[in-house]
Amino acid sequence: MASRSDIIEQFILKTLAQDSFIELSRNDLAKFFACAPSQINYVLNTRFTVNNGYVIESVRGGAGFIKVTRLSNNNANLQNLINLCSQPLTETDGGQILDNLLSRKMLTISENQILKRALSTKALNNPLNMEEMLRANILKEIIIEIMKRS
């Protein structure tokens, strides 16, 4: 017998089969599946990750919702770039990743230049010398946003 988490996952996957993204109410899903909203969070956080090809956006509040976006299958190479961004990146490494995105026509020349400036050591200079990790985190979010577009 399938667990409740498996059933919730299958429901979301079936709904996503019709579109590249869906917007769900966490509370409505919890009521529908007779579970706590935290179980919905658990399913989303463990089964709909970037590594699994999904991006989750959450808006809290009275009319809050969860947006689940399925990343395009042709983004396998971008997934490798995201994995690179899980470790500190030098300015040179970050620039090479941006140049890769430019060569794929996923960034314009202008966007490439602006992002290189934003990821420069000068822009990220901080007293804790964490600019390489900051650069990696920023670049990871940029790549995820690009993946959502394609």
C-alpha atoms as a printed R data frame, in Angstrom:
    type eleno elety resid chain resno      x      y       z
1   ATOM     1    CA   MET     A     1  0.000  0.000   0.000
2   ATOM     2    CA   ALA     A     2  1.312  3.433  -0.919
3   ATOM     3    CA   SER     A     3  2.104  5.893   1.838
4   ATOM     4    CA   ARG     A     4  0.232  9.157   2.125
5   ATOM     5    CA   SER     A     5  3.366 10.988   0.946
6   ATOM     6    CA   ASP     A     6  3.464  8.780  -2.175
7   ATOM     7    CA   ILE     A     7 -0.194  9.536  -2.866
8   ATOM     8    CA   ILE     A     8  0.340 13.291  -2.471
9   ATOM     9    CA   GLU     A     9  3.369 13.121  -4.765
10  ATOM    10    CA   GLN     A    10  1.401 11.210  -7.415
11  ATOM    11    CA   PHE     A    11 -1.441 13.732  -7.236
12  ATOM    12    CA   ILE     A    12  0.981 16.622  -7.798
13  ATOM    13    CA   LEU     A    13  2.751 14.766 -10.630
14  ATOM    14    CA   LYS     A    14 -0.552 14.030 -12.393
15  ATOM    15    CA   THR     A    15 -1.585 17.657 -12.072
16  ATOM    16    CA   LEU     A    16  1.803 18.782 -13.407
17  ATOM    17    CA   ALA     A    17  1.482 16.462 -16.410
18  ATOM    18    CA   GLN     A    18 -0.935 18.956 -17.920
19  ATOM    19    CA   ASP     A    19  1.268 22.063 -17.558
20  ATOM    20    CA   SER     A    20  4.817 23.132 -16.741
21  ATOM    21    CA   PHE     A    21  3.697 24.645 -13.416
22  ATOM    22    CA   ILE     A    22  0.833 24.510 -10.971
23  ATOM    23    CA   GLU     A    23 -0.296 26.688  -8.098
24  ATOM    24    CA   LEU     A    24 -1.629 24.880  -5.046
25  ATOM    25    CA   SER     A    25 -3.019 25.866  -1.688
26  ATOM    26    CA   ARG     A    26 -1.097 24.050   1.048
27  ATOM    27    CA   ASN     A    27 -4.128 24.147   3.372
28  ATOM    28    CA   ASP     A    28 -6.528 22.914   0.697
29  ATOM    29    CA   LEU     A    29 -4.209 20.015  -0.128
30  ATOM    30    CA   ALA     A    30 -3.879 19.166   3.556
31  ATOM    31    CA   LYS     A    31 -7.674 19.125   3.927
32  ATOM    32    CA   PHE     A    32 -8.086 17.064   0.751
33  ATOM    33    CA   PHE     A    33 -5.595 14.437   1.946
34  ATOM    34    CA   ALA     A    34 -6.664 14.676   5.622
35  ATOM    35    CA   CYS     A    35 -3.170 15.472   6.825
36  ATOM    36    CA   ALA     A    36 -1.229 18.316   8.410
37  ATOM    37    CA   PRO     A    37  0.131 21.086   6.145
38  ATOM    38    CA   SER     A    38  3.593 20.033   7.321
39  ATOM    39    CA   GLN     A    39  3.156 16.736   5.446
40  ATOM    40    CA   ILE     A    40  2.544 18.701   2.252
41  ATOM    41    CA   ASN     A    41  5.742 20.640   3.006
42  ATOM    42    CA   TYR     A    42  7.601 17.374   3.560
43  ATOM    43    CA   VAL     A    43  6.540 16.005   0.169
44  ATOM    44    CA   LEU     A    44  7.448 19.235  -1.594
45  ATOM    45    CA   ASN     A    45 10.804 19.619   0.159
46  ATOM    46    CA   THR     A    46 11.917 16.025  -0.396
47  ATOM    47    CA   ARG     A    47 10.409 15.023  -3.735
48  ATOM    48    CA   PHE     A    48 10.152 18.247  -5.722
49  ATOM    49    CA   THR     A    49 13.701 19.567  -5.446
50  ATOM    50    CA   VAL     A    50 15.889 21.268  -8.041
51  ATOM    51    CA   ASN     A    51 17.916 18.082  -8.248
52  ATOM    52    CA   ASN     A    52 14.724 16.250  -9.160
53  ATOM    53    CA   GLY     A    53 13.846 18.877 -11.777
54  ATOM    54    CA   TYR     A    54 11.424 21.135  -9.898
55  ATOM    55    CA   VAL     A    55 11.385 24.580  -8.341
56  ATOM    56    CA   ILE     A    56  9.068 25.388  -5.438
57  ATOM    57    CA   GLU     A    57  7.990 28.962  -4.701
58  ATOM    58    CA   SER     A    58  5.865 29.726  -1.690
59  ATOM    59    CA   VAL     A    59  3.733 32.733  -0.832
60  ATOM    60    CA   ARG     A    60  2.465 32.731   2.736
61  ATOM    61    CA   GLY     A    61 -0.540 34.513   4.136
62  ATOM    62    CA   GLY     A    62 -4.307 34.407   3.722
63  ATOM    63    CA   ALA     A    63 -4.246 33.847  -0.022
64  ATOM    64    CA   GLY     A    64 -0.928 32.033   0.067
65  ATOM    65    CA   PHE     A    65 -0.087 29.372  -2.445
66  ATOM    66    CA   ILE     A    66  2.680 27.061  -3.530
67  ATOM    67    CA   LYS     A    67  3.889 27.194  -7.111
68  ATOM    68    CA   VAL     A    68  5.529 24.011  -8.369
69  ATOM    69    CA   THR     A    69  7.423 24.458 -11.644
70  ATOM    70    CA   ARG     A    70  8.745 21.513 -13.632
71  ATOM    71    CA   LEU     A    71 12.074 22.330 -15.217
72  ATOM    72    CA   SER     A    72 12.508 21.475 -18.865
73  ATOM    73    CA   ASN     A    73 14.121 18.111 -19.660
74  ATOM    74    CA   ASN     A    74 16.600 19.801 -21.974
75  ATOM    75    CA   ASN     A    75 18.221 21.432 -18.952
76  ATOM    76    CA   ALA     A    76 20.388 18.464 -17.951
77  ATOM    77    CA   ASN     A    77 23.555 20.441 -18.620
78  ATOM    78    CA   LEU     A    78 22.236 23.324 -16.551
79  ATOM    79    CA   GLN     A    79 21.751 20.900 -13.690
80  ATOM    80    CA   ASN     A    80 25.489 20.259 -13.794
81  ATOM    81    CA   LEU     A    81 26.053 24.008 -13.506
82  ATOM    82    CA   ILE     A    82 23.790 24.124 -10.468
83  ATOM    83    CA   ASN     A    83 25.827 21.332  -8.908
84  ATOM    84    CA   LEU     A    84 28.971 23.409  -9.493
85  ATOM    85    CA   CYS     A    85 27.299 26.208  -7.561
86  ATOM    86    CA   SER     A    86 27.052 24.034  -4.465
87  ATOM    87    CA   GLN     A    87 30.647 24.897  -3.653
88  ATOM    88    CA   PRO     A    88 32.493 28.214  -3.432
89  ATOM    89    CA   LEU     A    89 33.227 29.792  -6.834
90  ATOM    90    CA   THR     A    90 36.054 32.106  -7.765
91  ATOM    91    CA   GLU     A    91 35.283 35.138  -9.889
92  ATOM    92    CA   THR     A    92 36.907 33.375 -12.857
93  ATOM    93    CA   ASP     A    93 34.774 30.234 -12.394
94  ATOM    94    CA   GLY     A    94 31.597 32.289 -12.114
95  ATOM    95    CA   GLY     A    95 32.515 34.205 -15.263
96  ATOM    96    CA   GLN     A    96 33.060 30.958 -17.155
97  ATOM    97    CA   ILE     A    97 29.629 29.695 -16.137
98  ATOM    98    CA   LEU     A    98 28.046 32.967 -17.277
99  ATOM    99    CA   ASP     A    99 29.953 32.729 -20.577
100 ATOM   100    CA   ASN     A   100 28.578 29.201 -20.972
101 ATOM   101    CA   LEU     A   101 25.043 30.565 -20.534
102 ATOM   102    CA   LEU     A   102 25.819 33.322 -23.049
103 ATOM   103    CA   SER     A   103 27.079 30.804 -25.623
104 ATOM   104    CA   ARG     A   104 23.802 28.870 -25.226
105 ATOM   105    CA   LYS     A   105 21.925 32.126 -25.888
106 ATOM   106    CA   MET     A   106 20.337 31.922 -22.443
107 ATOM   107    CA   LEU     A   107 21.797 35.329 -21.563
108 ATOM   108    CA   THR     A   108 22.301 38.408 -23.688
109 ATOM   109    CA   ILE     A   109 25.705 40.072 -23.869
110 ATOM   110    CA   SER     A   110 24.368 42.883 -21.704
111 ATOM   111    CA   GLU     A   111 22.955 40.492 -19.078
112 ATOM   112    CA   ASN     A   112 26.264 38.613 -19.049
113 ATOM   113    CA   GLN     A   113 28.209 41.807 -18.400
114 ATOM   114    CA   ILE     A   114 25.837 42.991 -15.673
115 ATOM   115    CA   LEU     A   115 25.907 39.616 -13.912
116 ATOM   116    CA   LYS     A   116 29.700 39.421 -14.110
117 ATOM   117    CA   ARG     A   117 29.876 42.827 -12.441
118 ATOM   118    CA   ALA     A   118 27.384 41.754  -9.764
119 ATOM   119    CA   LEU     A   119 29.423 38.596  -9.059
120 ATOM   120    CA   SER     A   120 32.770 40.377  -9.014
121 ATOM   121    CA   THR     A   121 35.004 40.233  -5.958
122 ATOM   122    CA   LYS     A   122 34.669 44.002  -5.686
123 ATOM   123    CA   ALA     A   123 30.845 43.792  -5.501
124 ATOM   124    CA   LEU     A   124 30.851 40.864  -3.074
125 ATOM   125    CA   ASN     A   125 33.662 42.080  -0.842
126 ATOM   126    CA   ASN     A   126 32.738 41.518   2.787
127 ATOM   127    CA   PRO     A   127 34.559 41.367   6.115
128 ATOM   128    CA   LEU     A   128 33.999 37.626   6.516
129 ATOM   129    CA   ASN     A   129 35.662 36.772   3.173
130 ATOM   130    CA   MET     A   130 32.669 34.716   2.093
131 ATOM   131    CA   GLU     A   131 32.436 36.141  -1.417
132 ATOM   132    CA   GLU     A   132 33.078 32.772  -3.114
133 ATOM   133    CA   MET     A   133 30.133 31.112  -1.336
134 ATOM   134    CA   LEU     A   134 27.941 34.177  -1.933
135 ATOM   135    CA   ARG     A   135 28.898 34.066  -5.611
136 ATOM   136    CA   ALA     A   136 27.960 30.381  -5.815
137 ATOM   137    CA   ASN     A   137 24.590 30.954  -4.132
138 ATOM   138    CA   ILE     A   138 23.732 33.923  -6.354
139 ATOM   139    CA   LEU     A   139 24.746 32.108  -9.524
140 ATOM   140    CA   LYS     A   140 22.746 29.024  -8.518
141 ATOM   141    CA   GLU     A   141 19.599 31.156  -8.177
142 ATOM   142    CA   ILE     A   142 20.281 32.806 -11.553
143 ATOM   143    CA   ILE     A   143 20.575 29.414 -13.264
144 ATOM   144    CA   ILE     A   144 17.399 28.147 -11.616
145 ATOM   145    CA   GLU     A   145 15.527 31.206 -12.905
146 ATOM   146    CA   ILE     A   146 16.899 30.633 -16.416
147 ATOM   147    CA   MET     A   147 15.807 26.995 -16.252
148 ATOM   148    CA   LYS     A   148 12.295 28.084 -15.371
149 ATOM   149    CA   ARG     A   149 12.169 30.198 -18.559
150 ATOM   150    CA   SER     A   150 13.006 27.385 -20.962
